Amino acid sequence: MIFVLKRKWDAEAVRMYQQEQQKRLEGLEKQLKEAIREAKKAEKEAKAKGKAEGLAEGLAEGEHKKSIETALNFKKMGLPIADIAKGTGLSIEEIEKLN
């Protein structure tokens, strides 16, 4: 009789251990899925931020090139360098270097 009870208790202990391990595994899988979701979200945000920064940088560069073109045209027209600097936002040194 004792052996039968011992086997029953052992079987129950094994079953309970397996259930605990299954719950632990499910929790780890849930954490992994959440971590993957957060990583994808962060990657998407980083790409969007990089794209916005690149766009802003490109626009600023384009505006600067346009200011240089305008300054060259004004310089060819014979306008004073101080006036060209005021109108284009370029420094006097930058305008003097233009040919």
PyRosetta script that sets phi, psi and omega in degrees:
from pyrosetta import init, pose_from_sequence

init()
pose = pose_from_sequence("MIFVLKRKWDAEAVRMYQQEQQKRLEGLEKQLKEAIREAKKAEKEAKAKGKAEGLAEGLAEGEHKKSIETALNFKKMGLPIADIAKGTGLSIEEIEKLN")
pose.set_psi(1, -40.9)
pose.set_omega(1, -179.3)
pose.set_phi(2, -64.2)
pose.set_psi(2, -39.2)
pose.set_omega(2, -179.8)
pose.set_phi(3, -65.4)
pose.set_psi(3, -36.2)
pose.set_omega(3, 179.4)
pose.set_phi(4, -65.6)
pose.set_psi(4, -44.4)
pose.set_omega(4, 177.9)
pose.set_phi(5, -64.1)
pose.set_psi(5, -41.4)
pose.set_omega(5, 179.7)
pose.set_phi(6, -62.2)
pose.set_psi(6, -44.2)
pose.set_omega(6, 177.8)
pose.set_phi(7, -61.3)
pose.set_psi(7, -41.4)
pose.set_omega(7, 179.7)
pose.set_phi(8, -63.9)
pose.set_psi(8, -44.9)
pose.set_omega(8, 179.8)
pose.set_phi(9, -64.7)
pose.set_psi(9, -41.2)
pose.set_omega(9, 178.3)
pose.set_phi(10, -63.2)
pose.set_psi(10, -43.9)
pose.set_omega(10, -179.9)
pose.set_phi(11, -62.9)
pose.set_psi(11, -40.9)
pose.set_omega(11, 178.7)
pose.set_phi(12, -64.9)
pose.set_psi(12, -40.8)
pose.set_omega(12, 178.8)
pose.set_phi(13, -63.5)
pose.set_psi(13, -41.8)
pose.set_omega(13, 178.7)
pose.set_phi(14, -64.3)
pose.set_psi(14, -43.5)
pose.set_omega(14, 179.6)
pose.set_phi(15, -62.3)
pose.set_psi(15, -43.3)
pose.set_omega(15, 179.6)
pose.set_phi(16, -65.9)
pose.set_psi(16, -39.6)
pose.set_omega(16, 178.5)
pose.set_phi(17, -63.7)
pose.set_psi(17, -42.5)
pose.set_omega(17, 178.8)
pose.set_phi(18, -62.8)
pose.set_psi(18, -39.6)
pose.set_omega(18, 178.1)
pose.set_phi(19, -64.3)
pose.set_psi(19, -43.2)
pose.set_omega(19, 178.8)
pose.set_phi(20, -61.8)
pose.set_psi(20, -42.9)
pose.set_omega(20, 179.5)
pose.set_phi(21, -66.0)
pose.set_psi(21, -37.4)
pose.set_omega(21, 178.2)
pose.set_phi(22, -64.9)
pose.set_psi(22, -43.2)
pose.set_omega(22, 177.7)
pose.set_phi(23, -63.5)
pose.set_psi(23, -41.3)
pose.set_omega(23, 178.8)
pose.set_phi(24, -62.6)
pose.set_psi(24, -44.0)
pose.set_omega(24, 179.0)
pose.set_phi(25, -62.5)
pose.set_psi(25, -43.2)
pose.set_omega(25, 178.3)
pose.set_phi(26, -62.4)
pose.set_psi(26, -39.5)
pose.set_omega(26, 177.5)
pose.set_phi(27, -64.2)
pose.set_psi(27, -41.5)
pose.set_omega(27, 178.2)
pose.set_phi(28, -65.9)
pose.set_psi(28, -40.1)
pose.set_omega(28, 177.6)
pose.set_phi(29, -63.0)
pose.set_psi(29, -40.3)
pose.set_omega(29, 178.7)
pose.set_phi(30, -64.0)
pose.set_psi(30, -43.1)
pose.set_omega(30, 178.0)
pose.set_phi(31, -62.6)
pose.set_psi(31, -41.7)
pose.set_omega(31, 179.3)
pose.set_phi(32, -63.1)
pose.set_psi(32, -45.2)
pose.set_omega(32, 178.7)
pose.set_phi(33, -61.0)
pose.set_psi(33, -41.7)
pose.set_omega(33, 179.2)
pose.set_phi(34, -65.1)
pose.set_psi(34, -41.0)
pose.set_omega(34, 178.6)
pose.set_phi(35, -63.9)
pose.set_psi(35, -40.8)
pose.set_omega(35, 178.3)
pose.set_phi(36, -64.9)
pose.set_psi(36, -42.9)
pose.set_omega(36, 179.3)
pose.set_phi(37, -62.1)
pose.set_psi(37, -43.3)
pose.set_omega(37, 178.9)
pose.set_phi(38, -65.3)
pose.set_psi(38, -39.5)
pose.set_omega(38, 179.5)
pose.set_phi(39, -64.5)
pose.set_psi(39, -41.6)
pose.set_omega(39, 178.7)
pose.set_phi(40, -65.1)
pose.set_psi(40, -40.2)
pose.set_omega(40, 178.6)
pose.set_phi(41, -63.3)
pose.set_psi(41, -45.5)
pose.set_omega(41, 179.6)
pose.set_phi(42, -63.5)
pose.set_psi(42, -40.1)
pose.set_omega(42, 179.0)
pose.set_phi(43, -63.9)
pose.set_psi(43, -42.3)
pose.set_omega(43, 179.5)
pose.set_phi(44, -63.7)
pose.set_psi(44, -43.2)
pose.set_omega(44, 178.7)
pose.set_phi(45, -64.6)
pose.set_psi(45, -40.0)
pose.set_omega(45, 179.5)
pose.set_phi(46, -64.9)
pose.set_psi(46, -40.5)
pose.set_omega(46, 178.0)
pose.set_phi(47, -63.8)
pose.set_psi(47, -43.2)
pose.set_omega(47, -179.8)
pose.set_phi(48, -64.3)
pose.set_psi(48, -40.9)
pose.set_omega(48, 179.3)
pose.set_phi(49, -65.2)
pose.set_psi(49, -44.1)
pose.set_omega(49, 178.8)
pose.set_phi(50, -62.2)
pose.set_psi(50, -40.0)
pose.set_omega(50, 179.2)
pose.set_phi(51, -64.9)
pose.set_psi(51, -44.0)
pose.set_omega(51, 179.6)
pose.set_phi(52, -64.2)
pose.set_psi(52, -41.5)
pose.set_omega(52, 178.7)
pose.set_phi(53, -65.2)
pose.set_psi(53, -41.3)
pose.set_omega(53, 178.3)
pose.set_phi(54, -63.5)
pose.set_psi(54, -40.9)
pose.set_omega(54, 178.6)
pose.set_phi(55, -64.3)
pose.set_psi(55, -44.5)
pose.set_omega(55, 179.7)
pose.set_phi(56, -63.4)
pose.set_psi(56, -40.8)
pose.set_omega(56, 178.9)
pose.set_phi(57, -64.5)
pose.set_psi(57, -42.5)
pose.set_omega(57, 178.9)
pose.set_phi(58, -63.9)
pose.set_psi(58, -40.6)
pose.set_omega(58, 178.1)
pose.set_phi(59, -65.1)
pose.set_psi(59, -42.2)
pose.set_omega(59, 179.5)
pose.set_phi(60, -63.3)
pose.set_psi(60, -41.0)
pose.set_omega(60, 178.9)
pose.set_phi(61, -64.2)
pose.set_psi(61, -40.7)
pose.set_omega(61, 178.3)
pose.set_phi(62, -64.2)
pose.set_psi(62, -40.9)
pose.set_omega(62, 178.0)
pose.set_phi(63, -64.0)
pose.set_psi(63, -39.7)
pose.set_omega(63, 179.5)
pose.set_phi(64, -64.0)
pose.set_psi(64, -43.5)
pose.set_omega(64, 178.3)
pose.set_phi(65, -62.8)
pose.set_psi(65, -39.6)
pose.set_omega(65, 178.2)
pose.set_phi(66, -64.4)
pose.set_psi(66, -39.5)
pose.set_omega(66, 177.4)
pose.set_phi(67, -63.4)
pose.set_psi(67, -38.1)
pose.set_omega(67, 178.2)
pose.set_phi(68, -65.8)
pose.set_psi(68, -43.8)
pose.set_omega(68, 178.0)
pose.set_phi(69, -59.8)
pose.set_psi(69, -44.9)
pose.set_omega(69, 179.8)
pose.set_phi(70, -62.8)
pose.set_psi(70, -43.3)
pose.set_omega(70, 179.2)
pose.set_phi(71, -61.9)
pose.set_psi(71, -41.1)
pose.set_omega(71, 177.4)
pose.set_phi(72, -60.3)
pose.set_psi(72, -44.8)
pose.set_omega(72, 179.4)
pose.set_phi(73, -62.9)
pose.set_psi(73, -44.2)
pose.set_omega(73, 178.6)
pose.set_phi(74, -63.6)
pose.set_psi(74, -38.8)
pose.set_omega(74, -179.8)
pose.set_phi(75, -64.7)
pose.set_psi(75, -41.4)
pose.set_omega(75, 177.9)
pose.set_phi(76, -64.5)
pose.set_psi(76, -29.3)
pose.set_omega(76, 178.9)
pose.set_phi(77, -77.6)
pose.set_psi(77, -11.2)
pose.set_omega(77, 177.0)
pose.set_phi(78, 88.4)
pose.set_psi(78, 17.9)
pose.set_omega(78, 178.1)
pose.set_phi(79, -71.5)
pose.set_psi(79, 151.4)
pose.set_omega(79, 177.9)
pose.set_phi(80, -62.9)
pose.set_psi(80, 142.6)
pose.set_omega(80, -176.8)
pose.set_phi(81, -60.6)
pose.set_psi(81, -37.5)
pose.set_omega(81, 179.6)
pose.set_phi(82, -61.7)
pose.set_psi(82, -39.9)
pose.set_omega(82, 178.3)
pose.set_phi(83, -68.7)
pose.set_psi(83, -38.8)
pose.set_omega(83, 178.0)
pose.set_phi(84, -62.9)
pose.set_psi(84, -44.2)
pose.set_omega(84, 179.6)
pose.set_phi(85, -60.7)
pose.set_psi(85, -43.3)
pose.set_omega(85, 179.9)
pose.set_phi(86, -63.9)
pose.set_psi(86, -41.5)
pose.set_omega(86, -176.8)
pose.set_phi(87, -75.0)
pose.set_psi(87, -32.4)
pose.set_omega(87, -175.4)
pose.set_phi(88, -101.2)
pose.set_psi(88, -19.4)
pose.set_omega(88, -176.9)
pose.set_phi(89, 84.2)
pose.set_psi(89, 2.7)
pose.set_omega(89, 177.4)
pose.set_phi(90, -83.8)
pose.set_psi(90, 159.3)
pose.set_omega(90, 177.5)
pose.set_phi(91, -80.1)
pose.set_psi(91, 158.6)
pose.set_omega(91, 178.8)
pose.set_phi(92, -60.6)
pose.set_psi(92, -37.7)
pose.set_omega(92, 179.6)
pose.set_phi(93, -62.7)
pose.set_psi(93, -42.6)
pose.set_omega(93, 179.3)
pose.set_phi(94, -62.6)
pose.set_psi(94, -43.3)
pose.set_omega(94, -177.6)
pose.set_phi(95, -66.6)
pose.set_psi(95, -39.4)
pose.set_omega(95, 179.5)
pose.set_phi(96, -64.8)
pose.set_psi(96, -28.9)
pose.set_omega(96, -179.7)
pose.set_phi(97, -76.1)
pose.set_psi(97, -19.1)
pose.set_omega(97, -176.5)
pose.set_phi(98, -72.0)
pose.set_psi(98, 142.8)
pose.set_omega(98, 177.3)
pose.set_phi(99, -124.8)
pose.dump_pdb("model.pdb")
